Amino acid sequence: MEQGLEACPRCRGTVFRERDQYGPYLECLMCGTMEDLENRALRFEEAMQRDRDMGLFDREREPVISG
């Protein structure tokens, strides 16, 4: 079990990253809420595409690498 740095969106409890035969997921230690990480990535990409379609991004930027 690996501890994540995120808080549960439901109860703000500690979220752990886990992996099973179906792939990686997040699970809250306090309330048991589970979220498939592949679904989360897909939702993020869909949200980014909607923002692009609405014109919220004028241009693509190069990633900033600090250090």
N, CA, C and O atoms as a MOPAC input file, in Angstrom:
PM7 MOZYME 1SCF
protein

 N      0.84300 1    -1.17600 1     0.00000 1
 C      0.00000 1     0.00000 1     0.00000 1
 C      0.88900 1     1.23900 1     0.00000 1
 O      1.76300 1     1.37700 1     0.85500 1
 N      0.67000 1     2.13300 1    -0.94700 1
 C      1.44800 1     3.36200 1    -1.03500 1
 C      0.57200 1     4.54600 1    -0.65700 1
 O     -0.52700 1     4.70800 1    -1.18700 1
 N      1.05900 1     5.36600 1     0.25400 1
 C      0.28200 1     6.53200 1     0.65300 1
 C      0.37300 1     7.61400 1    -0.39900 1
 O      1.46200 1     7.92900 1    -0.88000 1
 N     -0.75000 1     8.18000 1    -0.75500 1
 C     -0.77800 1     9.27700 1    -1.71000 1
 C     -0.75500 1    10.61100 1    -0.98800 1
 O     -0.84200 1    10.66700 1     0.23900 1
 N     -0.63700 1    11.66700 1    -1.74500 1
 C     -0.62200 1    13.00600 1    -1.17600 1
 C     -1.97800 1    13.67600 1    -1.29000 1
 O     -2.14000 1    14.83300 1    -0.90300 1
 N     -2.94000 1    12.96000 1    -1.81400 1
 C     -4.24400 1    13.54600 1    -2.05400 1
 C     -5.18800 1    13.27000 1    -0.88200 1
 O     -4.98200 1    12.35100 1    -0.08900 1
 N     -6.21600 1    14.08700 1    -0.80600 1
 C     -7.26500 1    13.88400 1     0.17600 1
 C     -8.50200 1    13.35400 1    -0.54100 1
 O     -8.74400 1    13.68300 1    -1.70300 1
 N     -9.26800 1    12.54800 1     0.14500 1
 C    -10.48700 1    11.98100 1    -0.41500 1
 C    -11.47500 1    13.10200 1    -0.73900 1
 O    -11.70600 1    13.97200 1     0.10100 1
 N    -12.06000 1    13.10100 1    -1.93500 1
 C    -13.02700 1    14.14300 1    -2.27500 1
 C    -14.32400 1    14.03100 1    -1.47800 1
 O    -15.08900 1    14.99100 1    -1.39000 1
 N    -14.56200 1    12.87500 1    -0.90900 1
 C    -15.80100 1    12.65900 1    -0.16400 1
 C    -15.67000 1    13.07400 1     1.30000 1
 O    -16.53000 1    13.78200 1     1.82400 1
 N    -14.56700 1    12.62300 1     1.98100 1
 C    -14.45000 1    12.87300 1     3.41900 1
 C    -13.16100 1    13.59000 1     3.81500 1
 O    -12.96200 1    13.89000 1     4.99200 1
 N    -12.28600 1    13.86800 1     2.85200 1
 C    -10.98500 1    14.49700 1     3.07700 1
 C    -10.03000 1    13.60300 1     3.87600 1
 O     -9.08100 1    14.08900 1     4.49100 1
 N    -10.28900 1    12.31000 1     3.86000 1
 C     -9.41200 1    11.34700 1     4.51800 1
 C     -8.18400 1    11.04500 1     3.67700 1
 O     -8.02700 1    11.57500 1     2.57700 1
 N     -7.31600 1    10.19200 1     4.19900 1
 C     -6.08800 1     9.81700 1     3.51600 1
 C     -6.38200 1     8.83500 1     2.39300 1
 O     -7.09800 1     7.85200 1     2.58800 1
 N     -5.83100 1     9.10300 1     1.22700 1
 C     -6.04800 1     8.26700 1     0.04600 1
 C     -4.78200 1     7.46700 1    -0.24000 1
 O     -3.67500 1     8.00400 1    -0.21700 1
 N     -4.96100 1     6.17700 1    -0.50800 1
 C     -3.85100 1     5.29700 1    -0.84000 1
 C     -3.97400 1     4.81800 1    -2.26700 1
 O     -5.07200 1     4.59100 1    -2.77500 1
 N     -2.82400 1     4.66800 1    -2.90600 1
 C     -2.80000 1     4.08500 1    -4.24500 1
 C     -2.67200 1     2.57900 1    -4.09300 1
 O     -1.84900 1     2.08800 1    -3.31900 1
 N     -3.48300 1     1.86000 1    -4.82900 1
 C     -3.47400 1     0.40300 1    -4.81400 1
 C     -3.46500 1    -0.10500 1    -6.24400 1
 O     -3.67400 1     0.66400 1    -7.18300 1
 N     -3.22600 1    -1.38200 1    -6.41000 1
 C     -3.28000 1    -2.01100 1    -7.72300 1
 C     -3.82900 1    -3.41700 1    -7.52500 1
 O     -3.44800 1    -4.12500 1    -6.59300 1
 N     -4.73100 1    -3.80700 1    -8.42200 1
 C     -5.24000 1    -5.17200 1    -8.41300 1
 C     -5.23000 1    -5.70300 1    -9.83700 1
 O     -4.60500 1    -5.11000 1   -10.71700 1
 N     -5.91100 1    -6.80500 1   -10.06800 1
 C     -5.89200 1    -7.41800 1   -11.38900 1
 C     -6.50500 1    -6.53600 1   -12.47200 1
 O     -6.27500 1    -6.76700 1   -13.65900 1
 N     -7.28400 1    -5.52600 1   -12.07500 1
 C     -7.93200 1    -4.63900 1   -13.04600 1
 C     -7.14200 1    -3.36000 1   -13.29500 1
 O     -7.47800 1    -2.60300 1   -14.20600 1
 N     -6.10600 1    -3.10400 1   -12.51300 1
 C     -5.28600 1    -1.92100 1   -12.69800 1
 C     -5.19700 1    -1.07000 1   -11.44200 1
 O     -5.67500 1    -1.46800 1   -10.37900 1
 N     -4.57900 1     0.11300 1   -11.56800 1
 C     -4.37900 1     0.98600 1   -10.41300 1
 C     -5.66400 1     1.71800 1   -10.02100 1
 O     -6.51200 1     2.02100 1   -10.86000 1
 N     -5.78000 1     1.99000 1    -8.72400 1
 C     -6.92800 1     2.74100 1    -8.22300 1
 C     -6.54100 1     3.45900 1    -6.93800 1
 O     -5.51200 1     3.15900 1    -6.33300 1
 N     -7.36500 1     4.39800 1    -6.53100 1
 C     -7.19900 1     5.10200 1    -5.26400 1
 C     -8.26600 1     4.61200 1    -4.30200 1
 O     -9.40300 1     4.36000 1    -4.69900 1
 N     -7.89300 1     4.47800 1    -3.03200 1
 C     -8.85900 1     4.05800 1    -2.01900 1
 C     -8.66800 1     4.89300 1    -0.76100 1
 O     -7.54300 1     5.07900 1    -0.29700 1
 N     -9.76900 1     5.39400 1    -0.21300 1
 C     -9.73100 1     6.19400 1     1.00600 1
 C     -9.67600 1     5.27700 1     2.21500 1
 O    -10.46200 1     4.33600 1     2.32700 1
 N     -8.75100 1     5.55300 1     3.11400 1
 C     -8.59200 1     4.74500 1     4.32200 1
 C     -9.76900 1     4.93000 1     5.27800 1
 O    -10.11300 1     4.00500 1     6.01400 1
 N    -10.38900 1     6.10900 1     5.27800 1
 C    -11.44300 1     6.39900 1     6.24600 1
 C    -12.83000 1     5.94500 1     5.79000 1
 O    -13.54400 1     5.29000 1     6.54900 1
 N    -13.22000 1     6.28800 1     4.54800 1
 C    -14.59500 1     5.98500 1     4.12700 1
 C    -14.68000 1     4.86000 1     3.10400 1
 O    -15.77400 1     4.37500 1     2.81800 1
 N    -13.53500 1     4.43100 1     2.54100 1
 C    -13.53900 1     3.32200 1     1.59800 1
 C    -13.86500 1     3.68200 1     0.16200 1
 O    -13.97800 1     2.79500 1    -0.68400 1
 N    -14.01900 1     4.96800 1    -0.13100 1
 C    -14.28700 1     5.38600 1    -1.50000 1
 C    -13.15000 1     4.93000 1    -2.39900 1
 O    -11.97900 1     5.06400 1    -2.04600 1
 N    -13.50300 1     4.38500 1    -3.57100 1
 C    -12.50500 1     3.91300 1    -4.52300 1
 C    -12.69000 1     4.62000 1    -5.85400 1
 O    -13.81500 1     4.90800 1    -6.26200 1
 N    -11.57500 1     4.90100 1    -6.53600 1
 C    -11.62700 1     5.53500 1    -7.84700 1
 C    -10.57000 1     4.90400 1    -8.74300 1
 O     -9.39900 1     4.82300 1    -8.37400 1
 N    -10.98800 1     4.46500 1    -9.91000 1
 C    -10.09400 1     3.87800 1   -10.89700 1
 C     -9.22400 1     4.98300 1   -11.48900 1
 O     -9.75300 1     5.98400 1   -11.97400 1
 N     -7.91300 1     4.82300 1   -11.45900 1
 C     -7.01900 1     5.86800 1   -11.95500 1
 C     -7.11700 1     6.05200 1   -13.45900 1
 O     -6.92100 1     7.16400 1   -13.95000 1
 N     -7.41200 1     5.00700 1   -14.19700 1
 C     -7.56300 1     5.15100 1   -15.64600 1
 C     -8.78000 1     6.00300 1   -15.97600 1
 O     -8.73800 1     6.79900 1   -16.91400 1
 N     -9.86400 1     5.84800 1   -15.21900 1
 C    -11.05100 1     6.68800 1   -15.43400 1
 C    -10.75300 1     8.14100 1   -15.10600 1
 O    -11.23100 1     9.04700 1   -15.78900 1
 N     -9.96000 1     8.36600 1   -14.05600 1
 C     -9.60900 1     9.72700 1   -13.66900 1
 C     -8.82300 1    10.40600 1   -14.78900 1
 O     -9.08900 1    11.56100 1   -15.12100 1
 N     -7.86400 1     9.69900 1   -15.36900 1
 C     -7.06600 1    10.26000 1   -16.45900 1
 C     -7.95200 1    10.56500 1   -17.66700 1
 O     -7.77600 1    11.58900 1   -18.32700 1
 N     -8.89700 1     9.67900 1   -17.95400 1
 C     -9.80100 1     9.88800 1   -19.07800 1
 C    -10.67900 1    11.11800 1   -18.84300 1
 O    -10.87200 1    11.91800 1   -19.75800 1
 N    -11.21000 1    11.27800 1   -17.63100 1
 C    -12.03300 1    12.45300 1   -17.31600 1
 C    -11.22300 1    13.73900 1   -17.44500 1
 O    -11.73600 1    14.75200 1   -17.92000 1
 N     -9.94500 1    13.70300 1   -17.01800 1
 C     -9.08300 1    14.86800 1   -17.12700 1
 C     -8.88700 1    15.24200 1   -18.59100 1
 O     -9.00600 1    16.41200 1   -18.95500 1
 N     -8.59000 1    14.26200 1   -19.42500 1
 C     -8.39000 1    14.52900 1   -20.85800 1
 C     -9.66200 1    15.07800 1   -21.49800 1
 O     -9.59300 1    15.98200 1   -22.33100 1
 N    -10.82400 1    14.54300 1   -21.11800 1
 C    -12.09300 1    15.04700 1   -21.65200 1
 C    -12.32700 1    16.49300 1   -21.22800 1
 O    -12.79700 1    17.30100 1   -22.02900 1
 N    -12.00800 1    16.82800 1   -19.98700 1
 C    -12.17800 1    18.19000 1   -19.48900 1
 C    -11.23500 1    19.14500 1   -20.21500 1
 O    -11.62200 1    20.25900 1   -20.56500 1
 N     -9.99700 1    18.70500 1   -20.43900 1
 C     -9.04600 1    19.54200 1   -21.15900 1
 C     -9.52200 1    19.78500 1   -22.59300 1
 O     -9.38400 1    20.89600 1   -23.10500 1
 N    -10.07400 1    18.77200 1   -23.24200 1
 C    -10.57100 1    18.92900 1   -24.60800 1
 C    -11.75200 1    19.89700 1   -24.65400 1
 O    -11.84800 1    20.71800 1   -25.56700 1
 N    -12.65300 1    19.80300 1   -23.66800 1
 C    -13.77900 1    20.75100 1   -23.60800 1
 C    -13.27000 1    22.18200 1   -23.47200 1
 O    -13.77700 1    23.09400 1   -24.12500 1
 N    -12.24700 1    22.37400 1   -22.60700 1
 C    -11.68100 1    23.71500 1   -22.43800 1
 C    -11.07100 1    24.22300 1   -23.73300 1
 O    -11.22900 1    25.39300 1   -24.08000 1
 N    -10.37500 1    23.34500 1   -24.45000 1
 C     -9.79500 1    23.74100 1   -25.74200 1
 C    -10.89900 1    24.10700 1   -26.72900 1
 O    -10.79300 1    25.10000 1   -27.44800 1
 N    -11.95800 1    23.30200 1   -26.75900 1
 C    -13.07200 1    23.55500 1   -27.67800 1
 C    -13.76000 1    24.88100 1   -27.37900 1
 O    -14.26200 1    25.53500 1   -28.29300 1
 N    -13.79100 1    25.28400 1   -26.11400 1
 C    -14.42100 1    26.54400 1   -25.72400 1
 C    -13.48300 1    27.73200 1   -25.92400 1
 O    -13.87500 1    28.87700 1   -25.70000 1
 N    -12.23600 1    27.46300 1   -26.35000 1
 C    -11.29600 1    28.54300 1   -26.60700 1
 C    -10.57600 1    29.06000 1   -25.38300 1
 O    -10.05500 1    30.17500 1   -25.39800 1
 N    -10.53700 1    28.27700 1   -24.32900 1
 C     -9.86400 1    28.73200 1   -23.11700 1
 C     -8.34700 1    28.67300 1   -23.24500 1
 O     -7.63200 1    29.29800 1   -22.46100 1
 N     -7.85700 1    27.93200 1   -24.21800 1
 C     -6.41800 1    27.85700 1   -24.46300 1
 C     -6.15000 1    28.44500 1   -25.83300 1
 O     -6.60300 1    27.91600 1   -26.84800 1
 N     -5.40700 1    29.54800 1   -25.85600 1
 C     -5.07000 1    30.17700 1   -27.13700 1
 C     -4.01700 1    29.38000 1   -27.88800 1
 O     -4.05100 1    29.28900 1   -29.11500 1
 N     -3.09100 1    28.80900 1   -27.15000 1
 C     -2.01700 1    28.04600 1   -27.78200 1
 C     -1.49400 1    27.01900 1   -26.78000 1
 O     -1.69300 1    27.14500 1   -25.57100 1
 N     -0.84000 1    26.02800 1   -27.29800 1
 C     -0.21300 1    25.03000 1   -26.44100 1
 C      1.10300 1    25.60500 1   -25.92600 1
 O      1.81300 1    26.29500 1   -26.65800 1
 N      1.42100 1    25.32500 1   -24.68600 1
 C      2.67000 1    25.79500 1   -24.09500 1
 C      3.62100 1    24.62900 1   -23.88000 1
 O      3.20600 1    23.48300 1   -23.70500 1
 N      4.89500 1    24.95000 1   -23.89800 1
 C      5.90500 1    23.96300 1   -23.56800 1
 C      5.87200 1    23.74000 1   -22.05700 1
 O      5.64200 1    24.69200 1   -21.31100 1
 N      6.09400 1    22.51700 1   -21.58600 1
 C      6.11300 1    22.27400 1   -20.14800 1
 C      7.28300 1    23.01100 1   -19.49900 1
 O      8.36700 1    23.11400 1   -20.07300 1
 N      7.04500 1    23.51500 1   -18.30400 1
 C      8.08300 1    24.21100 1   -17.54600 1
 C      8.77400 1    23.20900 1   -16.64700 1
 O      8.12700 1    22.53200 1   -15.84800 1
 N     10.07800 1    23.11400 1   -16.77400 1
 C     10.84600 1    22.19100 1   -15.95200 1
 C     11.70000 1    23.02000 1   -15.01700 1
 O     12.57100 1    23.77100 1   -15.45400 1
 N     11.44100 1    22.87800 1   -13.71600 1
 C     12.20900 1    23.65700 1   -12.74300 1
 C     13.43100 1    22.86800 1   -12.29300 1
 O     13.45200 1    21.63800 1   -12.33900 1
 N     14.41800 1    23.58400 1   -11.87100 1
 C     15.58000 1    22.90300 1   -11.30800 1
 C     16.76700 1    23.15500 1   -12.03800 1
 O     17.83000 1    22.64800 1   -11.68200 1

